Amino acid sequence: MQVRDRQHRLHWRMTIAISLLVGAFAGLVAALCGVGGGIIMVPAFVLFLGLTQKSAVATSLAAIAATAIVASIKNNANAFVEWRIAIPAALASVIVAWFAADALKRLSNQNLQIIFAVLLISVGVHTLWSALRTGA
């Protein structure tokens, strides 16, 4: 029984350590790139912590809420936030997210992974193309 308890504690500590590392990297990427951290957290939670795609998405959103608030406060203090855009975008996002969270139950983990991958590739290609085209 002691060995099992020790293994459980070690597993729990590793889970916390990996979660902290993923969170720190996601916070960096979110603050610098504005991607919300989900681009980092979702795949990391699936690959390193064994979460299903659905749990990884939901866990990432819960973790990112605090990141977004803190970064928004700091970015507002630095006069970077365009509130006339942020407020309506947030309103629309919150409304759609409320209903889309229910769709998460109906989609398979495999379909969610495909949607996520297509989104990442599409955004990545578009961003790269724009940067190369404009020389930015």
C-alpha positions in Angstrom: 0.0 0.0 0.0 2.9 2.4 0.8 4.4 1.9 -2.7 1.1 2.6 -4.3 0.6 5.8 -2.3 4.1 6.9 -3.1 3.5 6.3 -6.8 0.3 8.2 -6.6 2.0 11.2 -4.9 4.8 11.1 -7.5 2.3 10.9 -10.4 0.3 13.8 -8.8 3.5 15.9 -8.4 4.5 15.2 -12.0 1.0 16.2 -13.2 1.3 19.5 -11.2 4.8 20.2 -12.5 3.8 19.6 -16.1 0.7 21.7 -15.6 2.8 24.5 -14.3 5.2 24.3 -17.2 2.4 24.2 -19.8 0.7 27.1 -18.0 3.8 29.2 -17.9 4.6 28.7 -21.6 0.9 29.3 -22.5 0.9 32.5 -20.5 4.0 33.7 -22.4 2.5 32.8 -25.8 -0.8 34.4 -24.8 0.7 37.6 -23.7 3.1 37.9 -26.7 0.9 36.5 -29.4 -2.7 37.0 -28.2 -3.6 33.4 -29.0 -5.2 32.7 -25.7 -2.8 29.9 -24.7 -5.1 27.2 -26.0 -2.8 26.6 -28.9 -0.3 25.4 -26.3 -2.4 24.0 -23.6 -4.8 21.8 -25.6 -2.2 19.7 -27.3 0.1 19.6 -24.2 -2.8 18.4 -22.0 -3.6 15.7 -24.5 0.1 14.6 -25.2 1.7 15.0 -21.8 -1.2 14.6 -19.3 -3.4 12.1 -21.2 -6.6 14.2 -21.3 -9.2 13.6 -24.0 -9.6 16.4 -26.5 -12.8 17.4 -24.9 -11.3 17.6 -21.4 -8.2 19.4 -22.8 -10.4 22.0 -24.4 -12.5 22.6 -21.3 -9.5 22.6 -18.9 -7.7 25.0 -21.2 -10.6 27.4 -21.3 -10.8 27.3 -17.5 -7.1 28.0 -17.1 -7.0 30.7 -19.8 -9.8 32.8 -18.2 -7.4 34.1 -15.5 -4.6 34.6 -18.0 -6.9 36.7 -20.2 -8.0 38.9 -17.3 -4.5 39.6 -16.1 -3.0 40.2 -19.5 -6.0 42.5 -20.4 -5.5 44.6 -17.3 -1.8 45.0 -18.1 -2.4 45.7 -21.8 -5.0 48.3 -20.9 -2.5 50.0 -18.6 -0.1 50.0 -21.5 -2.9 51.6 -23.7 -2.9 48.7 -26.2 -6.6 47.6 -25.8 -9.1 48.9 -28.4 -12.2 48.7 -26.2 -14.6 49.7 -29.1 -13.5 46.5 -30.8 -12.9 44.3 -27.6 -16.4 44.8 -26.1 -18.5 43.8 -29.0 -16.1 41.0 -29.9 -16.3 39.7 -26.3 -20.1 40.0 -26.2 -20.4 37.9 -29.4 -17.7 35.5 -28.2 -19.4 34.9 -24.9 -22.8 34.3 -26.5 -21.5 31.9 -29.1 -19.2 30.1 -26.6 -22.2 29.4 -24.3 -23.9 27.4 -27.1 -20.8 26.0 -28.6 -19.8 24.4 -25.2 -22.9 22.2 -25.6 -21.7 21.1 -29.1 -18.5 19.9 -27.4 -20.6 17.0 -25.9 -21.9 15.9 -29.3 -18.6 16.0 -31.2 -16.2 13.1 -31.0 -12.6 13.6 -29.7 -11.3 12.6 -33.1 -13.4 15.3 -34.9 -12.4 17.9 -32.4 -8.7 17.1 -33.0 -9.3 17.4 -36.8 -11.1 20.8 -36.4 -8.3 22.0 -34.0 -5.5 20.9 -36.4 -7.2 22.5 -39.5 -7.6 25.7 -37.6 -4.0 25.8 -36.4 -2.7 25.0 -39.9 -5.0 27.6 -41.6 -4.1 30.4 -39.1 -0.4 29.5 -39.3 -0.3 29.5 -43.1 -2.3 32.8 -43.3 0.0 34.5 -40.7 3.1 33.3 -42.4 1.8 34.3 -45.9 0.9 37.8 -44.6 4.3 38.3 -42.9 6.2 37.2 -46.0 4.0 39.3 -48.3 4.3 42.5 -46.4 7.8 42.0 -45.1 6.6 42.4 -41.5 
